[in-house]
Amino acid sequence: MSTQRRVTLRIQGTVQGVSYRESSRAEALRLGLSGWVRNRSDGSVEATVEGEPAALKDFISWCHQGPRMARVTHVEHTAGEATGEFRTFTVERTS
């Protein structure tokens, strides 16, 4: 039985135009996570991430800070079952 979990996040604040997506990709890969991140048309950033619960917790904590130039005001996240559909962590197009 896998211990892998999935988390979907929405990060709000000054999170576009500050390398948030690329920085979150680097952090996810460092933590051994898979999934994707993208800008949303409303100015927020959205991510779907899968991996071990401890690594997901670390990633969520990182999302509250983000890269140096980001100013995060709110992070929403919902947990679920991992599907195993991702091989790596990618930056996707804006939704």
N, C-alpha and C positions, 0 to 999 in steps of 0.2 A: 504494500500500500504506500502510495506516494504522500510525502508531507508537503508537496508543492501547493502553493496557494496563488490566487490572482487578486490584484488590487487595481481598481480604476480610480484615477485621481483627477481632480480639477483644481488647478492652481491659479489664483487671482492676484492681481497687483500689477506692478511694473515687471512683467515677465516676458514681454516680447521685445526684440531688438537689443537684448542684453546677453545673448548666447545661452539662454536657459535650456533650450532643447538640446544643443550639442553638449553642454555641461551635464545635463541629466543623462544623456546617452553614455557619456564617459563614466559617470557614477554608477549607473546600472551595470555596465560591463565590469567595472571594478568589483562590484558586489556579486557577480555571477548571475545576474537577472536577465530575463528576456522580455520582449514586448515592443512597444513603440511609444513615441511621444510626438505631439503635433500642436501647432498654434490653432486656436479657434478664432472664428471671425469676430467674436465678442471681446477679444483682447486677452482672454485667458489661455492657459496651456492645459492640454489634456494628455493623460498617459494611461496605458494599460500595461501592467507589469506582472510577470510571473516568476516565482522562485520560492526559496525556503523562507519560512516566516521571519526568522531573525534578520535576514538580508532585506526583506520587504520593510520591516520596521525601521531599519537603518536608512533605507531609501526614502521612506515617508518623512523621517526626521530631516534628511537632507533637503527635501522639497520645501520645507518650511523656511529654509534659508536661501537655497539656490546659489547661483554664482554671485560674485562680488557686486556686480552692478544691479542685480535684481532687488526689488522691494516687494516681498511677498506679504499680502494682507490676509489671505485666507486659503486654506487647503481643505478640500472635501475629499474623502476617500470611502470607497465601499469595497468590502472583501467578498470573495467568492471562490469557487472551485477552479483550479487550474485546468486548462484544456490541453496544454502541451503543444499548442499550434505554432509557437514561435521558436526559431532556432537561435536568434540573436536579438539585439535591441536596435531599433532603427528610428530615424527621424522621418516622419511622414509629412505629406502635404497638409496645408491648412484645411480645416473642415468648415 
